[in-house]
């Protein structure tokens, strides 16, 4: 359940961990990748529900035992994470092209 105290606590801890990285001590390419994942993490978290709803019902319909499902968990988690990050990246791209320029223009006018 996304609203449980355990999930909320885990989410806050992960977001805090990503926000607290010291990028100056990482190689430039790694820092850029971690920074982008950090930027997309909230969107990916929100998008993951969609991918959960697409994958887990199909997994449950396969009739696999819990042990067999557990063996598939790395693949499933990787698929959900990848799909969620790509979806968040696409949404961020649309936002940056459509909404952000309007917000920036409005804020620059009101700041004067």
C-alpha positions as CSV (number, residue, x, y, z in Angstrom):
1,X,0.0,0.0,0.0
2,X,1.6,3.3,-1.1
3,X,0.1,5.2,1.9
4,X,1.6,2.9,4.6
5,X,4.0,4.4,7.1
6,X,6.7,2.0,6.0
7,X,6.5,3.0,2.3
8,X,6.4,6.7,3.2
9,X,9.4,6.3,5.5
10,X,11.4,4.4,2.8
11,X,10.5,7.1,0.3
12,X,11.6,9.9,2.5
13,X,14.9,8.1,3.2
14,X,15.6,7.4,-0.5
15,X,14.8,11.0,-1.5
16,X,17.0,12.3,1.3
17,X,19.8,10.0,0.3
18,X,19.7,11.2,-3.3
19,X,19.5,14.8,-2.3
20,X,22.5,14.5,0.0
21,X,25.0,13.1,-2.5
22,X,28.3,15.0,-2.7
23,X,28.8,15.3,-6.4
24,X,32.2,17.0,-6.1
25,X,33.8,13.7,-5.0
26,X,32.4,11.7,-8.0
27,X,33.7,11.4,-11.5
28,X,31.9,13.9,-13.8
29,X,30.0,11.3,-15.7
30,X,28.8,9.5,-12.6
31,X,27.8,12.8,-10.9
32,X,25.8,13.8,-14.0
33,X,24.0,10.5,-14.0
34,X,23.3,10.5,-10.3
35,X,22.1,14.1,-10.5
36,X,19.7,13.3,-13.3
37,X,18.3,10.3,-11.5
38,X,17.9,12.4,-8.4
39,X,16.0,15.0,-10.4
40,X,13.7,12.3,-11.8
41,X,13.2,10.3,-8.6
42,X,10.0,11.9,-7.4
43,X,8.4,11.6,-10.9
44,X,9.7,8.0,-11.2
45,X,8.2,7.2,-7.8
46,X,4.8,8.6,-8.9
47,X,5.0,6.9,-12.3
48,X,5.9,3.5,-10.8
49,X,2.3,2.9,-9.7
50,X,1.3,2.8,-13.4
51,X,4.0,0.2,-14.2
52,X,3.1,-1.8,-11.0
53,X,-0.5,-2.0,-12.2
54,X,0.7,-3.2,-15.6
55,X,3.2,-5.8,-14.5
56,X,2.0,-7.4,-11.2
57,X,-1.5,-8.5,-12.3
58,X,0.1,-10.3,-15.2
59,X,2.7,-11.9,-12.9
60,X,0.0,-13.0,-10.5
61,X,-2.0,-14.5,-13.5
62,X,0.9,-16.7,-14.5
63,X,0.3,-19.2,-11.7
64,X,4.0,-19.2,-10.6
65,X,4.8,-20.1,-7.0
66,X,6.1,-17.4,-4.7
67,X,9.6,-18.9,-5.0
68,X,9.4,-18.6,-8.8
69,X,8.0,-15.0,-8.5
70,X,10.9,-14.2,-6.2
71,X,13.4,-15.4,-8.8
72,X,11.8,-13.0,-11.3
73,X,11.9,-10.0,-8.9
74,X,15.2,-8.5,-10.1
75,X,13.9,-8.4,-13.7
76,X,10.5,-7.0,-12.6
77,X,12.0,-4.4,-10.4
78,X,14.5,-3.4,-13.1
79,X,11.7,-3.2,-15.7
80,X,9.5,-1.0,-13.4
81,X,12.4,1.2,-12.4
82,X,13.5,1.7,-16.1
83,X,9.9,2.3,-17.2
84,X,9.3,4.8,-14.4
85,X,12.5,6.7,-15.0
86,X,11.8,6.9,-18.8
87,X,8.3,8.1,-18.2
88,X,9.5,10.7,-15.6
89,X,12.2,11.8,-18.1
90,X,9.5,12.2,-20.9
91,X,7.2,14.1,-18.6
92,X,10.0,16.4,-17.5
93,X,10.9,17.0,-21.1
94,X,7.4,18.0,-22.0
95,X,7.2,20.2,-18.9
96,X,10.5,22.0,-19.8
97,X,9.3,22.7,-23.3
98,X,5.7,23.7,-22.5
99,X,5.0,24.8,-19.0
100,X,8.4,25.9,-17.6
101,X,8.9,28.8,-20.1
102,X,5.5,30.2,-19.2
103,X,6.2,30.0,-15.5
104,X,9.6,31.5,-15.9
105,X,8.2,34.4,-18.0
106,X,5.4,35.0,-15.4
107,X,7.9,35.0,-12.5
108,X,10.3,37.3,-14.3
109,X,7.4,39.8,-14.8
110,X,6.3,39.6,-11.2
111,X,9.8,40.0,-9.8
112,X,10.2,43.5,-11.3
